[in-house]
Amino acid sequence: MALSWRSWLANEGSKHLFLVFWLFLNVWLFWKTFLLYNQGLQYYYLHQMLGLGLCVSRASASVLNFNCCLVLLPMCRVLLAFLRGSQKVASRKTRRLLDKSKTFHVTCGVTICVFSVLHVAAHLVNALNFSENYSEEFLALNAANYRGEDPRKLLFATVPGLTGVIMVLVLFLMCTASTYAIRVSNYDIFWYTHNLFFVFYMLLMLHVSGGVLKYQTNLEEHPPGCFNPNKTLRQSMTVPKAFEEPFPDYTTEPFPEDLPVPEPFVQNNFMGICSEEPKFQSHFPETWFWISGPLCLYCVERLYRYIRSNKPVTITSVLSHPSNVLEVRMIKDNFKARPGQYVILHCPRVSALESHPFTLTMCPTDTKATFGVHLKVVGDWTERFRDLLLLHSNQDTEILPIFQQRRYPKLYVDGPFGSPFEESLNYEVSLCVAGGIGVTPFASVLNTLLDGWKCYKLRRLYFIWVCRDIESFRWFADLLCMLHNKLWQENRPDYINIQLYLSQTDGIQKIIGEKYQALNSRLLIGRPRWKLLFDEIAKCNRRKTIGVFCCGPNKISKILHKLSNSSNSYGTRFEYNKESFS
C-alpha cells in the first residue's frame, strides 16, 4: 500500500495537494486583506455608510493582483525550456514540476474568474451604498457626488467603472472560449480571444488609477480614534459652563475627569484630542507592483522569440503520407533542439496571425542540420498549409527537391520549447504509448537512438503504438525497421520492445508488407490489454522506476494514469507523463 501511496503522490497526488495549497493560500490572502481594511473602516465609523462591500472588494482585488501576476509565468516558454534542460535543473523530480505549467496557468485563470465575480458583486453593492448613504462628513472617502446619485453613473461614467465593465466582458470571452469544446471544434476562436489578455492588462492598469481607495495623510495631527472637540463634542454632548471657552487648536492633555465623554469613545478607548480634520489621499496603485515584473518578463521573451524567428526556414522536402499526414523537413541556421521538444509554425500566407505548435519528429544532430515535423491535416489551417506546400495535392506522395525552394511559401519557426517527453531518455526504463498521430513526440526519440544510445541513461524502451488503419504505421515504418536492425547488429535486441496494435480491421489481417518484415511479427489485432502489459513490465523490471509517457486519446491516457497509480507486488514504480496541446 505504501507503494501505491508513493505512486499516487508522484503522479496525481502532487496535483491535488497543489490545488488544496493554492486554495488555502488565496483564501488566507483574502481574509488577511479583509481584516486589514475592516479595521481601517472602524476608525471612521464607515460601516453604516459603506457596509462590508469595500472590504470584500479590496480583499478580492488583492487575490486578483496575486493571480494576474503569476498567470503569465507559465506562458514564458523560453524560460521553462531553459530551466527544463538537464544542465540547469539536476533533479528529475524538480524538472517534472515544470510539466505542470499548463495546470498552474489554468488554476490561476480559474481563480481570477471566481474572484472577479466576487469583486464585481462587491462593487455593485458599493455603488448602491455610496449613493444611498452619502455623507457630507466624509466627502473625500465617498465616491458619489450627492445623495441619491444614480449608481449607473459610478459604473459607466467613471474610469474605474467603465474599465471594469470592459474587463468583465474581455474575461468572459476568454473564459468561454477556453473551454475544451470550443478549443477542439474551433481553435481559431480560442486563439484570437485568448490574445485579448494584453487588452485586459492595459485596462487593469487604467482601472486601478481611479483612486477610489484612499489613505490618511495626517496621522500625527489626527490619530485614528481621536475626535475634534470643536465639532464632535458640540454635536454629541452638552458642554459644561467651565468649558464654554473655545478649545485650543491642539493639545495632548487628557480630558478632566469630570468631563463626560461620549459613550462610543469610551467603548473604543478613544481618548486622544485633536482639532484638525482627517485628510485623505489616493493610494498609489498596488497592481503596478504585482504585474509589472511578470508582464515585462513576458514582453521581453516575446520580443526575443520574434527576433529569433524572424528569418524564414529553408524547406528541403515535403512528403504526403497516408491518412492525411504531411511531413515537412527544414533547415535553419544555429537551430538546436532536444528529442521530445516542439516548435511553433507560422505561415503568413495561410494566416497573418495564427501560429500552431507541432512536435519535432526529427532533431538536428552534429552530423545533420535537418529537422522536421509531421502534422495531421485537420482543420482550415492545416488544409491551406498543405495546399500551399504540395504542387499537386491529389497525389499521395510527393518529394520536392531543394532547387524548387522558391515555390514554397515563407515559413517561420519559433522554438524549440520543452515538453514532458524530454524525460524519456532520462529513465533507465521507459514506456512510450502513442495513439495515431500521437506518435510524433516519440519519433524524435527513436531518431536520436538511431544515431546512438550509449550516451543516454535509457537502457530499455517499451514502445506501444495503437492505430485504426494499417496505412498509419507506414509513417515511421522505415525508422522502426532501421532502429530494430541496428540494435540486432549491436547484439542488443532487447533494448527496444515494439508492439503495434491495429484497433480496427475489416476482417482481413493485412500485414505491413515484405519490406517491413521485422514489424509484421509485432503487429497485433485489437487493443492492448493494459493491465497485463503493466504487470509484465513490472515483473521484468523489479524495484525500478519506470517513466510512462502517453500521447493519444483521453481514454487511453486515463487508463494509463490509473494503472501508474496502482500498486504491484514487484516493487516497481510508474511515473506518468502526458503531452497535450489542447
VEXDREN-2710 file (C-alpha; in Angstrom, 1 decimal):
% VEXDREN-2710
k/r/px/py/pz
1/MET/0.0/0.0/0.0
2/ALA/3.0/2.3/0.6
3/LEU/4.0/1.9/-3.0
4/SER/0.5/2.8/-4.1
5/TRP/0.7/6.0/-2.0
6/ARG/4.1/6.9/-3.4
7/SER/2.9/6.4/-6.9
8/TRP/-0.2/8.4/-6.3
9/LEU/1.8/11.2/-4.8
10/ALA/4.3/11.2/-7.7
11/ASN/1.6/11.2/-10.4
12/GLU/-1.7/12.6/-9.4
13/GLY/-1.4/13.4/-5.7
14/SER/1.0/16.2/-6.2
15/LYS/-1.6/17.9/-8.4
16/HIS/-4.3/17.5/-5.8
17/LEU/-2.0/18.7/-3.0
18/PHE/-1.1/21.8/-5.0
19/LEU/-4.7/22.6/-5.7
20/VAL/-5.5/22.4/-1.9
21/PHE/-2.5/24.5/-1.1
22/TRP/-3.4/27.1/-3.8
23/LEU/-7.0/27.3/-2.4
24/PHE/-5.7/27.8/1.1
25/LEU/-3.2/30.5/0.0
26/ASN/-5.8/32.5/-1.8
27/VAL/-8.4/32.3/1.0
28/TRP/-5.8/33.3/3.5
29/LEU/-4.7/36.3/1.4
30/PHE/-8.4/37.3/1.0
31/TRP/-9.1/37.0/4.7
32/LYS/-6.0/38.9/5.9
33/THR/-6.7/41.8/3.5
34/PHE/-10.4/41.8/4.5
35/LEU/-9.4/42.2/8.2
36/LEU/-7.0/44.9/7.4
37/TYR/-9.5/47.1/5.6
38/ASN/-12.3/46.2/8.0
39/GLN/-10.2/47.6/10.9
40/GLY/-9.5/50.8/8.9
41/LEU/-13.2/51.4/8.4
42/GLN/-13.9/51.0/12.1
43/TYR/-11.7/54.0/12.8
44/TYR/-14.1/56.3/10.9
45/TYR/-17.4/54.6/11.6
46/LEU/-18.0/54.0/7.9
47/HIS/-19.7/50.6/8.3
48/GLN/-23.1/52.3/8.1
49/MET/-22.1/54.2/5.0
50/LEU/-20.3/51.5/3.1
51/GLY/-21.0/48.3/4.9
52/LEU/-18.6/45.4/4.1
53/GLY/-18.7/45.9/0.4
54/LEU/-15.4/47.9/0.3
55/CYS/-13.6/45.3/2.4
56/VAL/-14.7/42.5/0.2
57/SER/-13.8/44.4/-3.0
58/ARG/-10.3/45.2/-1.7
59/ALA/-9.7/41.7/-0.4
60/SER/-10.7/40.1/-3.7
61/ALA/-8.6/42.7/-5.5
62/SER/-5.5/41.5/-3.6
63/VAL/-6.2/37.9/-4.7
64/LEU/-6.7/39.1/-8.3
65/ASN/-3.4/41.0/-8.2
66/PHE/-1.6/37.9/-7.0
67/ASN/-3.0/35.7/-9.7
68/CYS/-2.7/38.2/-12.5
69/CYS/1.0/38.3/-11.6
70/LEU/1.5/34.6/-11.7
71/VAL/-0.7/33.6/-14.6
72/LEU/1.8/34.9/-17.1
73/LEU/4.8/32.9/-15.8
74/PRO/3.7/29.6/-17.2
75/MET/3.5/31.3/-20.6
76/CYS/7.2/32.2/-20.6
77/ARG/8.1/29.2/-22.7
78/VAL/11.7/30.1/-23.3
79/LEU/12.3/30.4/-19.6
80/LEU/10.6/27.0/-19.0
81/ALA/12.7/25.4/-21.7
82/PHE/15.8/26.8/-20.3
83/LEU/15.0/25.5/-16.8
84/ARG/14.0/22.1/-18.1
85/GLY/17.4/21.5/-19.6
86/SER/19.2/18.8/-17.6
87/GLN/22.2/21.0/-17.0
88/LYS/20.0/23.7/-15.4
89/VAL/17.9/21.6/-13.1
90/ALA/19.6/18.5/-12.0
91/SER/16.7/16.8/-10.2
92/ARG/14.3/14.9/-12.4
93/LYS/11.5/15.4/-9.8
94/THR/12.1/19.1/-9.9
95/ARG/12.0/19.1/-13.7
96/ARG/8.7/17.2/-13.7
97/LEU/7.2/20.1/-11.8
98/LEU/7.7/22.2/-14.9
99/ASP/5.4/19.9/-16.8
100/LYS/2.6/21.2/-14.6
101/SER/2.9/24.7/-16.1
102/LYS/-0.3/24.4/-18.0
103/THR/-2.2/23.2/-14.9
104/PHE/-0.8/26.1/-13.0
105/HIS/-1.8/28.5/-15.7
106/VAL/-5.4/27.1/-15.8
107/THR/-5.6/27.2/-12.0
108/CYS/-4.6/30.9/-11.9
109/GLY/-7.1/31.6/-14.7
110/VAL/-10.0/29.9/-12.8
111/THR/-9.1/31.7/-9.6
112/ILE/-9.2/35.1/-11.5
113/CYS/-12.6/34.3/-12.8
114/VAL/-14.0/33.3/-9.4
115/PHE/-12.7/36.3/-7.5
116/SER/-13.6/38.6/-10.4
117/VAL/-17.2/37.6/-9.8
118/LEU/-16.9/38.4/-6.1
119/HIS/-15.1/41.7/-6.9
120/VAL/-17.8/42.8/-9.3
121/ALA/-20.6/41.9/-6.9
122/ALA/-18.9/43.8/-4.1
123/HIS/-18.6/46.9/-6.3
124/LEU/-22.2/46.7/-7.3
125/VAL/-23.1/46.9/-3.6
126/ASN/-20.5/49.7/-3.1
127/ALA/-22.1/51.8/-5.9
128/LEU/-25.5/51.4/-4.3
129/ASN/-24.2/52.2/-0.8
130/PHE/-22.2/55.3/-2.0
131/SER/-25.4/56.7/-3.5
132/GLU/-27.9/55.9/-0.7
133/ASN/-25.6/56.5/2.3
134/TYR/-23.9/59.7/1.1
135/SER/-22.3/61.5/4.0
136/GLU/-21.0/65.1/3.9
137/GLU/-18.8/64.2/6.9
138/PHE/-16.5/62.1/4.7
139/LEU/-16.6/63.8/1.3
140/ALA/-13.1/62.5/0.4
141/LEU/-14.0/58.9/1.0
142/ASN/-17.4/58.9/-0.8
143/ALA/-17.3/58.2/-4.5
144/ALA/-20.7/59.7/-5.0
145/ASN/-21.2/63.4/-5.5
146/TYR/-24.6/63.7/-3.8
147/ARG/-27.2/61.6/-2.1
148/GLY/-29.3/59.5/-4.4
149/GLU/-26.9/59.7/-7.4
150/ASP/-27.7/57.1/-10.0
151/PRO/-25.3/54.1/-9.3
152/ARG/-25.1/53.5/-13.0
153/LYS/-23.1/56.7/-13.3
154/LEU/-20.5/55.3/-11.0
155/LEU/-20.3/52.1/-13.1
156/PHE/-20.3/53.6/-16.6
157/ALA/-19.2/57.2/-16.3
158/THR/-16.1/56.8/-14.3
159/VAL/-12.7/55.4/-15.3
160/PRO/-12.7/52.6/-12.7
161/GLY/-16.3/51.7/-13.5
162/LEU/-16.0/51.7/-17.3
163/THR/-12.7/49.9/-17.4
164/GLY/-14.1/47.3/-15.0
165/VAL/-17.1/46.7/-17.2
166/ILE/-14.9/46.2/-20.3
167/MET/-12.6/43.9/-18.4
168/VAL/-15.5/41.7/-17.4
169/LEU/-16.6/41.4/-21.0
170/VAL/-13.0/40.5/-22.1
171/LEU/-12.6/38.0/-19.3
172/PHE/-16.0/36.4/-20.2
173/LEU/-14.8/35.9/-23.8
174/MET/-11.5/34.5/-22.8
175/CYS/-13.1/32.1/-20.3
176/THR/-15.8/30.8/-22.5
177/ALA/-13.5/30.4/-25.5
178/SER/-11.0/28.4/-23.3
179/THR/-13.4/25.5/-22.8
180/TYR/-12.4/22.2/-24.2
181/ALA/-15.4/22.0/-26.6
182/ILE/-14.5/25.3/-28.3
183/ARG/-10.8/24.6/-28.4
184/VAL/-11.4/21.3/-30.2
185/SER/-14.2/22.5/-32.5
186/ASN/-12.7/25.9/-33.4
187/TYR/-9.2/26.6/-32.3
188/ASP/-9.2/30.0/-34.1
189/ILE/-11.8/31.4/-31.7
190/PHE/-9.7/30.3/-28.7
191/TRP/-6.5/31.7/-30.1
192/TYR/-8.0/35.1/-31.0
193/THR/-9.9/35.6/-27.8
194/HIS/-7.0/34.5/-25.6
195/ASN/-4.8/37.1/-27.1
196/LEU/-7.1/39.7/-25.6
197/PHE/-5.1/39.3/-22.4
198/PHE/-3.0/42.2/-23.5
199/VAL/-6.1/44.4/-23.6
200/PHE/-7.1/43.1/-20.2
201/TYR/-3.8/44.1/-18.7
202/MET/-3.9/47.6/-20.2
203/LEU/-7.4/48.1/-18.9
204/LEU/-6.3/46.7/-15.5
205/MET/-3.6/49.4/-15.2
206/LEU/-6.2/52.1/-16.0
207/HIS/-8.7/50.6/-13.7
208/VAL/-6.6/51.0/-10.6
209/SER/-5.7/54.6/-11.4
210/GLY/-9.1/55.9/-10.5
211/GLY/-8.1/56.5/-6.9
212/VAL/-11.2/55.1/-5.2
213/LEU/-9.2/53.7/-2.3
214/LYS/-7.6/56.4/-0.1
215/TYR/-5.4/56.6/3.0
216/GLN/-5.0/59.3/5.7
217/THR/-2.0/61.7/5.3
218/ASN/-2.2/63.5/8.7
219/LEU/-2.0/60.6/11.2
220/GLU/0.1/62.6/13.7
221/GLU/-2.3/65.6/13.8
222/HIS/-5.4/63.3/13.6
223/PRO/-4.6/59.8/15.0
224/PRO/-7.2/57.1/14.3
225/GLY/-9.7/57.1/17.1
226/CYS/-9.3/60.8/18.2
227/PHE/-12.1/63.3/17.9
228/ASN/-12.3/67.0/17.3
229/PRO/-13.8/68.6/20.4
230/ASN/-14.9/71.8/18.5
231/LYS/-17.1/69.6/16.3
232/THR/-17.8/66.3/17.9
233/LEU/-18.5/67.4/21.5
234/ARG/-20.8/70.2/20.5
235/GLN/-22.8/67.8/18.4
236/SER/-22.8/64.9/20.8
237/MET/-23.0/66.4/24.3
238/THR/-23.8/69.5/26.4
239/VAL/-20.5/71.2/27.3
240/PRO/-20.2/72.3/30.9
241/LYS/-20.0/76.1/31.6
242/ALA/-16.4/75.7/32.7
243/PHE/-15.6/74.7/29.1
244/GLU/-17.6/77.2/27.2
245/GLU/-14.4/78.9/26.1
246/PRO/-13.1/77.7/22.7
247/PHE/-10.7/74.7/22.9
248/PRO/-7.1/75.3/22.0
249/ASP/-6.1/74.3/18.5
250/TYR/-4.3/71.1/19.6
251/THR/-3.5/69.6/23.0
252/THR/-2.2/66.3/24.2
253/GLU/-3.6/66.9/27.7
254/PRO/-6.3/64.3/28.7
255/PHE/-9.8/65.4/29.5
256/PRO/-10.6/66.5/33.1
257/GLU/-12.1/63.6/35.0
258/ASP/-15.4/65.4/35.5
259/LEU/-16.0/66.0/31.7
260/PRO/-18.4/63.4/30.4
261/VAL/-17.2/61.5/27.4
262/PRO/-19.5/60.2/24.7
263/GLU/-20.2/56.5/25.1
264/PRO/-18.9/55.4/21.7
265/PHE/-15.5/56.8/22.5
266/VAL/-15.4/55.1/25.9
267/GLN/-16.2/51.8/24.4
268/ASN/-13.4/52.1/21.9
269/ASN/-10.9/53.7/24.3
270/PHE/-10.6/56.8/22.0
271/MET/-9.1/59.3/24.4
272/GLY/-7.0/61.5/22.1
273/ILE/-8.0/65.0/21.3
274/CYS/-7.3/66.8/18.1
275/SER/-8.7/69.8/16.2
276/GLU/-7.6/69.0/12.7
277/GLU/-9.9/67.2/10.3
278/PRO/-8.5/64.0/8.7
279/LYS/-7.1/64.4/5.2
280/PHE/-7.1/61.6/2.7
281/GLN/-5.2/60.9/-0.5
282/SER/-5.4/58.2/-3.1
283/HIS/-3.2/55.1/-2.8
284/PHE/-0.5/54.5/-5.4
285/PRO/-1.9/51.6/-7.4
286/GLU/-0.6/48.3/-5.9
287/THR/-1.4/46.4/-9.1
288/TRP/1.6/48.0/-10.8
289/PHE/3.9/46.3/-8.3
290/TRP/2.3/43.0/-8.9
291/ILE/2.1/42.7/-12.6
292/SER/4.8/45.0/-13.9
293/GLY/7.6/42.4/-13.4
294/PRO/5.9/39.3/-15.0
295/LEU/4.4/41.5/-17.8
296/CYS/7.8/42.9/-18.6
297/LEU/9.4/39.4/-18.5
298/TYR/6.7/38.1/-20.8
299/CYS/7.1/41.1/-23.2
300/VAL/10.9/40.7/-23.3
301/GLU/10.5/37.0/-24.0
302/ARG/8.1/37.6/-26.9
303/LEU/10.5/40.2/-28.3
304/TYR/13.3/37.6/-28.1
305/ARG/11.1/35.0/-29.7
306/TYR/10.2/37.4/-32.5
307/ILE/13.9/38.3/-33.2
308/ARG/14.8/34.6/-33.1
309/SER/12.1/33.5/-35.5
310/ASN/12.1/36.5/-37.9
311/LYS/14.1/34.7/-40.5
312/PRO/12.2/32.0/-42.6
313/VAL/13.5/28.5/-42.6
314/THR/14.6/26.6/-45.7
315/ILE/12.2/23.8/-46.6
316/THR/14.2/20.9/-48.0
317/SER/11.4/18.4/-48.7
318/VAL/7.7/17.8/-48.3
319/LEU/6.1/14.3/-48.1
320/SER/2.5/13.4/-48.1
321/HIS/1.8/10.3/-46.1
322/PRO/-1.3/8.1/-45.9
323/SER/-4.2/9.1/-43.7
324/ASN/-3.8/12.9/-44.4
325/VAL/-0.4/13.3/-42.7
326/LEU/2.1/15.8/-44.0
327/GLU/5.9/15.7/-43.3
328/VAL/7.9/18.9/-43.6
329/ARG/11.7/18.8/-43.4
330/MET/13.6/22.1/-42.9
331/ILE/17.0/23.7/-42.3
332/LYS/17.7/26.7/-40.1
333/ASP/21.0/28.3/-39.1
334/ASN/22.0/27.7/-35.5
335/PHE/18.9/25.7/-34.7
336/LYS/19.3/23.2/-31.8
337/ALA/16.7/21.0/-30.2
338/ARG/16.4/18.1/-27.8
339/PRO/14.3/15.0/-28.5
340/GLY/10.7/15.5/-27.4
341/GLN/10.6/19.3/-27.9
342/TYR/8.2/21.1/-30.1
343/VAL/8.1/24.2/-32.3
344/ILE/5.5/26.7/-33.4
345/LEU/5.0/27.2/-37.1
346/HIS/3.8/30.4/-38.7
347/CYS/3.0/30.8/-42.4
348/PRO/1.9/34.3/-43.3
349/ARG/0.2/33.1/-46.5
350/VAL/-2.0/30.8/-44.5
351/SER/-2.8/33.3/-41.7
352/ALA/-1.2/36.5/-40.8
353/LEU/-1.7/36.0/-37.0
354/GLU/-2.2/32.3/-36.4
355/SER/0.6/30.0/-35.2
356/HIS/0.3/26.3/-34.3
357/PRO/2.6/24.0/-32.2
358/PHE/4.0/20.8/-33.7
359/THR/6.3/18.2/-32.1
360/LEU/9.6/17.7/-33.7
361/THR/9.9/14.2/-35.3
362/MET/13.5/14.8/-36.4
363/CYS/16.0/16.8/-34.4
364/PRO/19.3/18.3/-35.8
365/THR/22.4/16.5/-34.8
366/ASP/26.2/17.0/-35.1
367/THR/26.1/15.2/-38.5
368/LYS/22.9/16.7/-40.0
369/ALA/21.2/20.0/-39.7
370/THR/17.8/18.9/-40.9
371/PHE/14.8/18.8/-38.6
372/GLY/11.2/18.0/-39.4
373/VAL/7.6/17.8/-38.2
374/HIS/4.6/15.6/-39.0
375/LEU/1.2/17.2/-39.0
376/LYS/-2.3/15.8/-39.3
377/VAL/-4.3/17.6/-41.9
378/VAL/-7.3/18.5/-39.8
379/GLY/-8.9/22.0/-39.8
380/ASP/-8.7/25.0/-42.1
381/TRP/-5.1/26.0/-41.2
382/THR/-3.5/22.6/-42.0
383/GLU/-5.6/22.2/-45.1
384/ARG/-4.5/25.6/-46.5
385/PHE/-0.9/24.9/-45.4
386/ARG/-0.9/21.5/-47.3
387/ASP/-2.3/23.1/-50.4
388/LEU/0.4/25.7/-50.5
389/LEU/3.2/23.1/-49.9
390/LEU/2.1/20.5/-52.4
391/LEU/2.1/21.4/-56.0
392/HIS/-0.4/18.6/-56.8
393/SER/-2.4/17.9/-53.7
394/ASN/-4.2/15.0/-55.3
395/GLN/-1.0/12.9/-55.4
396/ASP/-0.5/10.6/-52.5
397/THR/3.3/11.1/-52.2
398/GLU/5.5/13.9/-53.4
399/ILE/9.1/14.8/-52.6
400/LEU/10.1/18.3/-53.7
401/PRO/13.8/18.8/-54.2
402/ILE/15.6/21.8/-52.7
403/PHE/16.1/23.6/-56.1
404/GLN/12.4/24.2/-56.1
405/GLN/12.6/26.2/-52.9
406/ARG/11.3/29.4/-54.5
407/ARG/7.9/27.7/-55.0
408/TYR/7.4/27.2/-51.2
409/PRO/5.6/29.8/-49.1
410/LYS/7.6/31.5/-46.4
411/LEU/7.6/29.5/-43.2
412/TYR/8.8/30.8/-39.8
413/VAL/9.7/28.5/-36.9
414/ASP/9.6/29.6/-33.2
415/GLY/11.2/27.4/-30.7
416/PRO/12.2/24.9/-29.7
417/PHE/10.2/24.6/-26.5
418/GLY/10.3/21.9/-23.7
419/SER/7.8/19.1/-23.2
420/PRO/7.5/16.2/-20.8
421/PHE/8.9/13.7/-23.3
422/GLU/12.3/15.1/-22.9
423/GLU/12.5/13.0/-19.8
424/SER/12.0/9.7/-21.8
425/LEU/15.8/9.4/-22.2
426/ASN/16.5/10.1/-18.5
427/TYR/14.8/7.0/-17.2
428/GLU/16.6/3.6/-17.1
429/VAL/13.3/2.1/-18.4
430/SER/10.6/4.0/-20.3
431/LEU/7.2/3.0/-21.6
432/CYS/6.1/5.1/-24.5
433/VAL/2.4/4.8/-25.6
434/ALA/1.2/6.5/-28.8
435/GLY/-2.3/6.7/-30.3
436/GLY/-2.4/7.6/-34.0
437/ILE/-0.6/10.8/-34.8
438/GLY/0.4/11.0/-31.2
439/VAL/3.5/9.0/-32.2
440/THR/5.2/12.3/-33.2
441/PRO/6.9/13.0/-29.8
442/PHE/8.5/9.6/-29.8
443/ALA/9.7/9.8/-33.4
444/SER/12.4/12.3/-32.4
445/VAL/13.4/10.0/-29.5
446/LEU/13.7/7.0/-31.9
447/ASN/15.7/9.1/-34.4
448/THR/18.1/10.1/-31.6
449/LEU/18.5/6.4/-30.6
450/LEU/19.3/5.6/-34.2
451/ASP/22.3/7.9/-34.1
452/GLY/23.5/6.4/-30.8
453/TRP/22.0/5.3/-27.5
454/LYS/25.1/4.7/-25.3
455/CYS/25.3/8.3/-24.1
456/TYR/21.8/8.2/-22.5
457/LYS/20.6/6.7/-19.3
458/LEU/17.9/4.8/-21.1
459/ARG/18.6/1.0/-21.2
460/ARG/15.2/-0.4/-22.2
461/LEU/12.3/1.1/-24.1
462/TYR/8.8/-0.3/-24.5
463/PHE/7.1/1.3/-27.5
464/ILE/3.4/0.8/-27.9
465/TRP/1.6/2.3/-30.9
466/VAL/-2.2/2.0/-31.5
467/CYS/-3.7/2.9/-34.9
468/ARG/-7.0/2.4/-36.5
469/ASP/-5.8/1.6/-40.0
470/ILE/-2.8/-0.3/-41.3
471/GLU/-1.6/2.5/-43.5
472/SER/-0.9/4.8/-40.5
473/PHE/2.0/2.5/-39.5
474/ARG/3.9/3.5/-42.7
475/TRP/4.5/7.0/-41.3
476/PHE/7.5/5.7/-39.3
477/ALA/7.9/2.1/-40.5
478/ASP/11.3/2.8/-42.1
479/LEU/12.5/4.4/-38.9
480/LEU/11.3/1.5/-36.7
481/CYS/12.9/-1.1/-39.0
482/MET/16.2/0.7/-39.2
483/LEU/16.4/1.0/-35.4
484/HIS/15.4/-2.6/-35.0
485/ASN/18.1/-3.8/-37.4
486/LYS/20.8/-1.5/-35.8
487/LEU/20.1/-2.9/-32.3
488/TRP/20.2/-6.5/-33.6
489/GLN/23.6/-5.8/-35.3
490/GLU/24.9/-4.5/-32.0
491/ASN/23.6/-7.6/-30.2
492/ARG/21.0/-5.5/-28.2
493/PRO/17.7/-6.9/-29.5
494/ASP/16.1/-6.4/-26.0
495/TYR/16.9/-2.7/-25.9
496/ILE/13.6/-1.8/-27.5
497/ASN/10.3/-3.7/-27.4
498/ILE/8.0/-2.7/-30.2
499/GLN/4.3/-3.6/-30.2
500/LEU/1.9/-2.3/-32.9
501/TYR/-1.8/-2.6/-32.4
502/LEU/-4.4/-2.3/-35.2
503/SER/-7.6/-1.4/-33.3
504/GLN/-9.9/-1.6/-36.3
505/THR/-9.9/-4.2/-39.2
506/ASP/-12.1/-5.3/-42.0
507/GLY/-11.7/-9.0/-41.0
508/ILE/-8.7/-9.5/-43.3
509/GLN/-5.5/-9.5/-41.2
510/LYS/-3.3/-7.4/-43.5
511/ILE/0.4/-7.1/-43.0
512/ILE/2.5/-4.0/-43.5
513/GLY/4.5/-5.6/-46.3
514/GLU/7.6/-7.7/-47.1
515/LYS/9.7/-4.5/-46.9
516/TYR/8.9/-4.2/-43.2
517/GLN/9.2/-7.9/-42.3
518/ALA/10.7/-7.0/-38.9
519/LEU/7.4/-5.3/-37.9
520/ASN/5.0/-8.0/-39.1
521/SER/5.6/-10.2/-36.1
522/ARG/5.0/-7.2/-33.8
523/LEU/1.7/-6.3/-35.4
524/LEU/-1.3/-7.3/-33.3
525/ILE/-5.0/-7.1/-34.0
526/GLY/-7.2/-5.5/-31.3
527/ARG/-6.4/-3.2/-28.4
528/PRO/-3.7/-3.7/-25.8
529/ARG/-4.6/-5.4/-22.5
530/TRP/-3.1/-2.6/-20.4
531/LYS/-3.3/-4.4/-17.0
532/LEU/-1.4/-7.4/-18.2
533/LEU/1.1/-5.2/-20.0
534/PHE/1.9/-3.2/-16.9
535/ASP/2.2/-6.4/-14.8
536/GLU/4.6/-7.9/-17.3
537/ILE/6.7/-4.7/-17.4
538/ALA/6.7/-4.5/-13.6
539/LYS/7.8/-8.2/-13.3
540/CYS/10.7/-7.7/-15.7
541/ASN/11.9/-4.5/-14.0
542/ARG/11.6/-5.3/-10.3
543/ARG/12.1/-2.4/-7.9
544/LYS/12.8/0.1/-10.6
545/THR/11.2/3.5/-11.5
546/ILE/9.7/3.4/-15.0
547/GLY/8.7/6.5/-16.9
548/VAL/5.3/6.3/-18.6
549/PHE/4.8/8.6/-21.5
550/CYS/1.5/8.9/-23.3
551/CYS/0.4/11.0/-26.3
552/GLY/-3.0/10.0/-27.6
553/PRO/-6.8/9.9/-26.8
554/ASN/-8.0/10.8/-23.4
555/LYS/-9.5/7.3/-22.9
556/ILE/-6.0/5.7/-23.2
557/SER/-4.5/8.4/-21.1
558/LYS/-6.9/7.8/-18.2
559/ILE/-6.3/4.1/-18.2
560/LEU/-2.5/4.5/-18.1
561/HIS/-2.8/7.2/-15.4
562/LYS/-4.8/4.9/-13.2
563/LEU/-2.5/1.9/-13.8
564/SER/0.5/4.1/-13.0
565/ASN/-1.0/4.9/-9.6
566/SER/-1.9/1.3/-8.8
567/SER/0.3/-0.9/-6.7
568/ASN/2.1/-4.1/-7.7
569/SER/3.9/-6.9/-5.9
570/TYR/7.2/-6.4/-7.6
571/GLY/8.2/-3.0/-6.0
572/THR/8.1/-1.3/-9.4
573/ARG/7.1/2.4/-9.6
574/PHE/5.5/4.1/-12.6
575/GLU/5.7/7.8/-13.1
576/TYR/3.1/9.1/-15.5
577/ASN/3.7/11.9/-18.1
578/LYS/1.4/13.2/-20.8
579/GLU/1.7/15.6/-23.7
580/SER/-1.2/17.7/-24.7
581/PHE/-1.6/20.9/-26.8
582/SER/-5.3/21.2/-26.4
END
